[in-house]
Amino acid sequence: MAVLAMGVSSVTSAQVGYLGPAGSWTHQACMDLFGDENLVALDREALFKALRAKTVAKACVPVTTSVVGTTPYLDDVLALDGVQVVAEYPKELGYSLLARPGTRRQDIRTVIAHPVALEEVKPWLDKEMPDVERRAASSGGAAAKLVAEGTASDLAAMGPPSAARIYGLTPIVNGIEEGPHNTTRWWVLGHVPPAPSGSDKTSLLLTVDETDFRRSLRALAQATQVLAIYERPGKKSLDGHRYVVDIVGHASQPEIAKLLADHAEFRLLGSYPRRY
């Protein structure tokens, strides 16, 4: 299993990159999709650099969640050229309370987790461990790594069960899912678009000002069914906007192909088999 690589010099084009460190939910998503082999953990900058350089075949990035909406990584994806969304993977997350071997539940004074995890397990913590300090980490893997490398015996992490195996931790409680259930959607990014599967989804980036917004939405609705729209910062003016739009169908279908040909404000992000 690959460890966190801070650069891209040792990465090969056969590998699948993911946001490290190991033991995160993104790592788990990659293992679900691709198995344990040929996975490489990269920091944020190195991951997108590897995609641009084609030193990884694919990369797995969390882009939306049911609890907090879009993730900060979505804008990194939108800044890429020559990279397409080739698959999506939705997964409902469940958490384990992980600690160093020998730690008892009553010993724990601080729980470390991703902010979304802390929000989801808040009802359980409020009821079962109301006095613990709650500390945010960048990911479930990072939280588990902090506990494993720490010297204090009163720390625990909330993360995927696989993090226990990776970092030598002990699951004290499993299946902590009492909050607003968080389903995260990952995009798999690559360089070779998949052929139509018969049940596909297409993601587009719409860049438009307020004057033309209605016209663009009308053209979109005439072409296909709209599934979701996520607003992103326009970055140029107050009346300029960017929207990630998920629609039914594959970009090769005549109606969608015509939409893209006739409306330059839409950019194809990718077409891929629909998972939900």
N, C-alpha and C positions, 0 to 999 in steps of 0.2 A: 504494500500500500504506500502511495507516495506521501512524503512529508511536505510541509510548506516550503515553497521555493519563492524567494523574494525577487529573483530576476527571471529571465527567459532563456538564458544561454544554454541551460541543460534540458530544456523542454523539446520534445520531439513532435513532429507533425502527426504522429499516430495517436497522440494523447488527447484526453478530454480535460479541459481546465475547469476549475471551480474556485469560488471565493473561499480562501482558507481562513483560519486553520482547519485541519481535519477535525471531524467530530461535530461539524455544524449540520443544520438541516439541509443545506445545499449539498454537502458531502453525502448525506443520506439519500437525497434525491438522485444524485449521480450514481450511487451504488444501486438504487432501484432500477435505473434506466440502463446502466452499462456494466454492472458488476464491479468487483473490487480492482480489477486490473486496468492499467493504462489511465489512471486518474492522477492528476497533478494539482495540488493546492497552490494557488497564487494569491498574492495580495491584489488589491483592486487595480492599481496602476499596471502591474505586470500582466494581469489577466487580459485587459483590453489591448495592451501592447502586443501580446501574443496572438490575439485574434487578428489584429491588423497585419501582423507579420506572417500570418498563416503558420506559426510554429506550433499551434494546436489545431487539431481537426475540428473540434467543437468546444463550446464552453456553455456552462449551465449557470444562469443568472436569475435570482428571484426578482420578479417585476411587479407583481400585484399581490395584495393580501386582502382577505375579507374583513380584517379588523382595522387596518390603517390605510387601505387603498394602495396607491402606487408606492414603490420603494425608491430610495435615492439612486438605485442602479439603473432605473429606466432611462434617465437622461444620458447616462454613459452609453447605453445601447443606441439611443437615437443619434448620438454623435459619430457612430461608426459608418464608414463607407465600405461598400463591397462585402458586407456581411449580412446574412439573412437569418430570420427566425425559421428554423427547420422543424421544430417540435415544441409542444407545450406539455407541462406536467403539473397537474394540480394534486395537492396532498393535504389532508387534514392533519394538523400537528397535534401530538400528545406528548406530555413531558414526564421526565423522571427526575426525582430529587437525587443528585449524585454527590457522593462525598468520598473522602479517603477511607480505605479499609480501617475498620476499628472505630469509626465515628458513629456515635449514637444520635438518634434524632434529637434527643434532648440536649445534646452538646452544641447544636448548630445555633450560631448567633447571627450569621450573615448569609444571605442567599444571593448568588450572582446569576444573571440571565440577560438575554436580549430584552430590550424594552417591550417588544410585543409579547414575549413570553411572560414577562412580569405582569402585563395587563391581563393576559388570559388566565393565569393562575392566581390572580389577586383574590378571588372569592375563597379559594382553598387556603391560601396563606392567611387571610383574615380570620378564618375559622380555626385552622389547625396550628398555625405558627404566627400568631398576631404580633409577637414582640421582636421578630427577627428584622435586622436591617436588610433592605433590598437595594442591591447595587447593579447598575446597568453594565452590560458588556456588548461588544460589537456583534457577537454571534453566540450560539449555544456552544460551539466548539471552543471559542475563546474563553467562555466562562468555565468550561470543564478544564481547560489548560491552566487557567489561573488557580483553580482549586488543587489540581494535581501538583503544580510546581510550588505552591505556597507552603509555608511552614506552620501556619495556624491550623489547629485541629477543629476549629468551630466554623469552617467554611463549607458551603455546599453550592452546587450549580443546578439550574434547571436546564435540561437539554434533552436531545434524543437519546434513547437507550444505547445506541451504538457508541456514544462518546465514552461510556463506562469502559467498554472493551478497549478502546483506543488509548485511553489515559490511565487505565488501571484503577478506576474508581468503582465504588460499590453503589448500586441502586438501593436507596433506602425506601423510596415509595415510587411506584410506577403508575402510569395511566392518570396523571393529574390533568384533567381536562374539564374543570368545572366552570371556566369562564366563557366568554363569547368565543365559540370554537373558531380557531383561525385556520382557514384554508389558504395556503400559499400557492401561487402559480409561478412556476419557473418557465423561462424560455430557454430552449436549446438553440444556440447560435452556431451557424456554420457557413460554409461557402458553396455548398451544392444544394440547390432547392429540391425538395422531394416532389415526385410526380403526384398527380391527383389521386386521392384514395377513395373518392366517392362520398366521403363525409369530411369536409375540410373547413378550415377557418382561415381567413386572411386578415392580417394586421396592416393597417395603413397609418401613415403620418400625414395629417392635414395641417398645412400651414396657410393661414388665411387672416385677412383683416375683417373687422366687424361688418363692413359694407357688403362683402361677398360671402359672408358666412351662410346666410340663408340659401343662396344659390347653390353652394357646395353641398349643403345638407339635402336639398331637394334632389340633386343629381345622385347622391349616395343612396337615398331611399328608393329612387327609381331603378337602381341597378340591382339591389339585393337587400336582404334583411340585416339591419344593424343590431349587433349584440351588446356592445358596450362602447362608451366614449370616456376617455380620461384626458383631462386638460393638463397641459404642461406649460411652463413659462414660455412666453413668446420671445423674450430676451432683447427685443429691438424697440418696441413701442408699446404704449398702453393699449392701443386698439389692435395690436397684432397678437394672434393666438396660435398655439399649436395643440393639436388633439391627436391622441392615439385612438384609432377606431378599429374595433374588431367587427368583422362582418362574416356572414355565412358564404361559403364557397371558396373556390380556388381561383387564383389570379389568371389562370388560363381560360376560364369560362368567358364566353363572348361578352356578357354584360359587364363583368368586372374589367376585362381587358379594354373595352371601349371607354369605361369610366377613366381608367388610367391614361389612355391615349388622349382623351378630350379635355382632361382637367389636370393641368400641371401642378396644381396645389396639393395633389395627393401623391405621396411617395410610398411605394411598396416596401414594407418591412419584411414580409414573408407570408407564404401560404404553407399550411401544415395540417396534418390530421387533427380533427377536433376531438378533444378529450372530455369536454363537458359543454 
